[in-house]
Amino acid sequence: MGCPSGSPFLKENLEMTKYTHLFQPLKVGKTEIKNRIFMPPISTNLADKGYVTEELIQHYGARAKGGVGLIVTEVVTVEPTYIYLPGDMSIHDDTFIEGWTKLFAEIHKYGCKMLPQLFHPAYMAFPIPGTPQLIAPSNVGPYYAKAAPRAVTKEELKVIIRQFGEAAYRVKQAGGDGVEIHAAHAHGLLGGFLTPLYNKRCDEYGGDINGRLRLTLEVIEEVRKTCGDDFIIQVRISGDEYSDGGLNLTDMTYVAKQLEKAGVDILHVSGGNTVKRASSMPAPGTKQGSHTDLSAYIKKQVNIPVATVGRITDAWVADEIIANELADACYIGRANLCEPEFANKVYEGREIEVRPCIGCGRCLNGIMFGKRISCTINPSFELENEDTLTEAEVKKNVLVIGGGPAGMEAAFVAKKRGHNVVLCEATAELGGALHVACVPIGKQELTKVVQFLAHRLETSGVEVRLNTPVTKEMLEGEFAGYEVIAAAGAKPNVIDAFTGFKQAVTADDILAGKAFPGRKIIIIGGGSVGCELAEYLAPLVNDRFVRNRDITVLEMAPEILMNESGSGRSVLVQRMMAKGVHIECSAKVTAVTEDTITYEQNGTEHVIADADTLVFANGYHVDPTVEEMLKAANTHYHLIGDGEKVGNLRDAITRAYEVVKNI
């Protein structure tokens, strides 16, 4: 059995886990943290005008109960004028203390420590109507700014420094363990002052590294003076901004030493910045422990603990990082978001039960527009979720058609609510579209989703029938009276007029191994499927070798991947370009013969006469045959997943959960 909820992971119990390094306690300042699994700041938009809500308490409380040793909250603003996100947290006056007191009390019930992340958004503030001109180190703002910020004055800095100290003191009054001061990623006021990308000042707060660091040191001094020596001060830094003209490891090693001299208890070493996409929030398919080269080097230069962060989703990776002295602790963010019980489950050797984070970054999609945090694999952060579902008052017989992700989620939720559940899958294995979705570069982690969902079905007692296509006769016979949930998936779009080409196939055909393309390939569609396929088929090295494939993507829209954003999109496009994939936007295919493909672009007609494979990657459509069969059998049914509306994996799992929890 694992560590009891609410108590520390004890040294004498470490023989109970194979992750002996990860679950060693860590002394930070005068405080002992029970293990090395820390949760970094992840915006939720769950606050109410800056105030702690019951939802926030439950959100963070679930991760504390799940075994995390230390939690750093999302951004907490220290003054009222500049808002970072519509639903961010604040502690800029005493009225906020009551909510924070409740939050800290909930976290401490489980032996977890918590540090609010103190932050001034400055030139990255949300442009709420009525907000005054944004401030910055200099009149330099990010590339997406709609107006130049103004340089903050030295008199204003004195006020801001005091506000940081007052905010930290409120944290202490509320029972907090300390604070994190955010000076990383060229982000917000302190990060902006530190980086030469934004700080062009010629006074004592600019110039060389000492001038640019001065504001952060003065904030640390104020916090320590106000809160005393038994209060944790952690500073988040980028060990390298990975950007020309930005901070590098030489700079930040020096900065780390100065922070230690200033009395900082622990360093949170990240990397990159917010303007170089995919640098600070690594993309799926990139290496885990993305910034460990930085933390390892800095760790050798200081005597205080150093924590690392960056796409650490597996316990074995975190344990290796600590065992190999690359860091003293691991900030594991998205994985703890996806699986609140991450720490407890891996401690107890139950990795197969951990919801697998696939690193997609969809958790933060829409955050800038006020939307709540969400997760592709975890469909609900509500008080009633997959783990706490109440049983249905009336137990039913339920048939699930389709063993893809939506069908597997639906079957599990239905069984969890006490229904008798049968899942029928037409093919020989569960997983549905994930079997082709996991084939492209960087998509391997989708295999873990299939394993996780299938394991839950097996252990929950759902009756799974493979190689069992459901027929009208079955619905009218064996399954008469069953509540039916149809998750039969979608079909690739095929343009019939273009199928006369000598080899015309779908992207799914290639990814499933049903078709093998030639050397010169034309892909119709520059969405995620077309671009992932192009990169998958492209040569690993763009060296003009005679046997390299020549790949062209034709996209009707002004740009590829128009419906995607974030780090995943960025690295995919960068890899496509590095591999020499030809990308033609605003390009509409107008005619296809057996040997030629004609497309129009900006009023000019182009003819491709030397291609040998034409690939359809222009979307999917709902297969109507399943619903037609259900109607013909006069069955009471629900459509979910791509059987209802074509979407992404998050759409499929979330919709399945929402429909079935009410059956």
Secondary structure, 3 states (H helix, E strand, C coil): CCCCCCCCCCHHHHHHCCCCCCCCCEEECCEEECCCEEECCCCCCCCECEECCHHHHHHHHHHHHCCCCEEEEEEEECCCCCCCCCCCEECCCHHHHHHHHHHHHHHHCCCCEEEEEEECCHHHCCCCCCCCCCEECCCCCCCCCCCCCEECCHHHHHHHHHHHHHHHHHHHHCCCCEEEEECCCCCHHHHHHHCCCCCCCCCCCCCCHHHHHHHHHHHHHHHHHHHCCCCEEEEEEECCCCCCCCCCHHHHHHHHHHHHHCCCCEEEEECCCCCCCCCCCCCCCCCCCCCHHHHHHHHCCCCCCEEEECCCCCHHHHHHHHHCCCCCEEECCHHHHHCCCHHHHHHCCCHHHCCCCCCCCHHHCCHHHCCCCCCCCCCCCCCCCCCCCCCCCCCCEEEEECCCHHHHHHHHHHHHCCCEEEEECCCCCCCCCHHHHCCCCCCCCHHHHHHHHHHHHHHHCCEEECCCCCCHHHHHCCCCCCEEEECCCEEECCCHHHCCCCCEEEHHHHHCCCCCCCCEEEEECCCHHHHHHHHHHCCCCCCCCCCCCEEEEECCCCCCCCCCCHHHHHHHHHHHHHCCCEEECCEEEEEECCCCEEEEECCEEEEECCCCEEEECCCEEECCHHHHHHHHCCCCEEECHHHCCCCCHHHHHHHHHHHHCCC
